């Protein structure tokens, strides 16, 4: 298959060998699990259980609400201890509403939804409903509810389902391992998704530094003519959906548009596996593979983890810290975020936990920009990081927005390449945060305006009605019928007066 | 006949054109700035700026009689937008940046008098006579009018909490590693 070049990008030291040969192992069930109501983009799920309830594995404990949301299921059987605020796996360390589940050690499955006997005969709604009921979200990291993405076939003309197995972030090997160990499940899930989307073609993009995964996936896909497994060049950020689409089709997704506008829907390989489980066995998404790596970890591993296990549980299972970690990162080293607390739980979008030593982190002091333009050359979005950062430094955020800071997806290539160690991507994250704040404030002011106007209209109407009633009462009436006539007349005249 | 039709048509076109031009160039100038400024204000008529309502404040701004920093509910975003429109630099030193706030009713103190409900310009207070009231936080824009009318001081203004939804990274503080330029003395 002919591939197309993508703009810019970098070639960091991949350091995947720490875990790439480590087969997936199950985490011993922790005694307590913490299941946040919000593990996805959109609205938090609505709690269905209360303190003391006994639940079985796979039982729905929080239901999706609103247009964009995902439900949560019990990752094991046990008793609900409480629903409370628990530290989120987030750099701020802020708390979020979380269901605390005490495991009973039996790990008993609840009565699950019946498998869909022949998914290729079922209509798209049956499959999408099942995906929604199973709480499946994109497992590459963004955690967007998958059922909504599978509905795109209704609104747009689609031709290709692109499965993302690029896994371009250094250290991470969870998708690699899933592709090596469960290729048939991924292929089956992908075929079901393609059926729901109505796409004839399936392309699976895997970076060439995973030859074993490419081999196993090709073997599993060989029976199906519509599936093509493609080895894509090793180039960060190949795993970004827009860039993977460009590498495969040569088409660039316009700013503020979706890849679906080009007829392509991208899903992660692990998401396809979750769809397979939901459709074929009725099993909701209650566990995922997490890579625990970094030089500060004693025994790096790929761990099949129930959702809600504390990050500290995973690190303990890996033998704890070999040395003091300088930073513990949630996700990959490029786009991942530092964790404020190890007490935070693993969620559906957690792909890796990295404990990095000081040598693995670039914390060199920032020196002045030498205007080498390396950041401009490597920016995969074609932006000009040096100019945007200069504006942001002077708090001229609108100028930065004009240069396209909102189109930056924080891949971190510019910070990586900068010889002066300027924290470029930090500037952009800050600017995007402030610009989003201002946008929210503007939206709120708009809403306040509509509400205030609506109230004024209501008050005016009420005052008018009062005047009319008053005028009607003042008019003397001989008989009831005459009175009624008079009242009607007076009301009319009063109204006319008011209108005039 | 053709001459008559032709001359009348020409006259019609010329006079029509003149009228059109007159309407365009001799139009009474309303101050469009006032209208634009009014659009930028929240429009809740809270009166915290010291004027009766948003239109009056907009009029004063257009005349250059008022400072751009008076709108409390609009916050920093509104101040900056107004300053940009008027081409002035906003003096934020006078503006006390408290961050967004919303009203909060201390339920133990509320006597259910409905005075705050009547005062609220965005219908952000729920309640009825002799029943406890509460604030719909999503709709409250923090004008503080309800605080003034409450007979039992049951309403407080509290900062909008930082949550996972509105948290963002702070501005990076980079160390200034380059040394101060040395001023050479000429001898």
HADDOCK unambig.tbl for C-alpha pairs under 7 A between the chains (distance, minus, plus):
assign (segid A and resid 94 and name CA) (segid B and resid 163 and name CA) 6.79 0.50 0.50
assign (segid A and resid 94 and name CA) (segid B and resid 164 and name CA) 6.58 0.50 0.50
assign (segid A and resid 366 and name CA) (segid B and resid 174 and name CA) 6.51 0.50 0.50
assign (segid A and resid 366 and name CA) (segid B and resid 175 and name CA) 6.60 0.50 0.50
assign (segid A and resid 366 and name CA) (segid B and resid 177 and name CA) 6.97 0.50 0.50
assign (segid A and resid 367 and name CA) (segid B and resid 177 and name CA) 6.03 0.50 0.50
assign (segid A and resid 367 and name CA) (segid B and resid 178 and name CA) 6.91 0.50 0.50
assign (segid A and resid 426 and name CA) (segid B and resid 172 and name CA) 6.35 0.50 0.50
assign (segid A and resid 427 and name CA) (segid B and resid 171 and name CA) 6.40 0.50 0.50
assign (segid A and resid 427 and name CA) (segid B and resid 172 and name CA) 6.32 0.50 0.50
assign (segid A and resid 429 and name CA) (segid B and resid 169 and name CA) 6.36 0.50 0.50
assign (segid A and resid 430 and name CA) (segid B and resid 168 and name CA) 6.47 0.50 0.50
assign (segid A and resid 430 and name CA) (segid B and resid 169 and name CA) 4.98 0.50 0.50
assign (segid A and resid 430 and name CA) (segid B and resid 170 and name CA) 5.70 0.50 0.50
assign (segid A and resid 430 and name CA) (segid B and resid 171 and name CA) 5.53 0.50 0.50
assign (segid A and resid 433 and name CA) (segid B and resid 168 and name CA) 5.00 0.50 0.50
assign (segid A and resid 433 and name CA) (segid B and resid 169 and name CA) 6.81 0.50 0.50
assign (segid A and resid 438 and name CA) (segid B and resid 77 and name CA) 6.17 0.50 0.50
assign (segid A and resid 445 and name CA) (segid B and resid 42 and name CA) 5.14 0.50 0.50
assign (segid A and resid 445 and name CA) (segid B and resid 74 and name CA) 6.96 0.50 0.50
assign (segid A and resid 446 and name CA) (segid B and resid 42 and name CA) 6.99 0.50 0.50
assign (segid A and resid 448 and name CA) (segid B and resid 42 and name CA) 6.37 0.50 0.50
assign (segid A and resid 448 and name CA) (segid B and resid 44 and name CA) 6.59 0.50 0.50
assign (segid A and resid 448 and name CA) (segid B and resid 122 and name CA) 6.15 0.50 0.50
assign (segid A and resid 449 and name CA) (segid B and resid 42 and name CA) 5.55 0.50 0.50
assign (segid A and resid 449 and name CA) (segid B and resid 43 and name CA) 5.03 0.50 0.50
assign (segid A and resid 449 and name CA) (segid B and resid 44 and name CA) 6.12 0.50 0.50
assign (segid A and resid 451 and name CA) (segid B and resid 122 and name CA) 5.08 0.50 0.50
assign (segid A and resid 452 and name CA) (segid B and resid 43 and name CA) 6.66 0.50 0.50
assign (segid A and resid 452 and name CA) (segid B and resid 44 and name CA) 5.21 0.50 0.50
assign (segid A and resid 452 and name CA) (segid B and resid 121 and name CA) 5.38 0.50 0.50
assign (segid A and resid 452 and name CA) (segid B and resid 122 and name CA) 4.99 0.50 0.50
assign (segid A and resid 455 and name CA) (segid B and resid 121 and name CA) 6.83 0.50 0.50
assign (segid A and resid 455 and name CA) (segid B and resid 122 and name CA) 6.93 0.50 0.50
